[in-house]
């Protein structure tokens, strides 16, 4: 099932967190966000931007050191990030897709 960016943007926000892009392999997830939504966060995240670009990244589900562990460097390359950038994420609640 394809995810449509316009539909993602219409959903109400469940939580916000920021991360700093430090041209590293992993992206750091706000620990308070990880703890608050621990039981809802899946390993695979679908990210959508305001231009309709879709990216899949993977989260380590570790509340002590929460990170995006796969796909982060591709985001840096795609957007041409150089140096440090603050990035704001808005969490959404998604129903689980049938297997």
Beta strands, then each sheet from edge to edge (+ up, - down):
strand 1: 15-22
strand 2: 27-28
strand 3: 44-48
strand 4: 54-59
strand 5: 67-70
strand 6: 84-91
sheet 1: 1+ 6-
sheet 2: 2+ 5- 4+ 3-
end
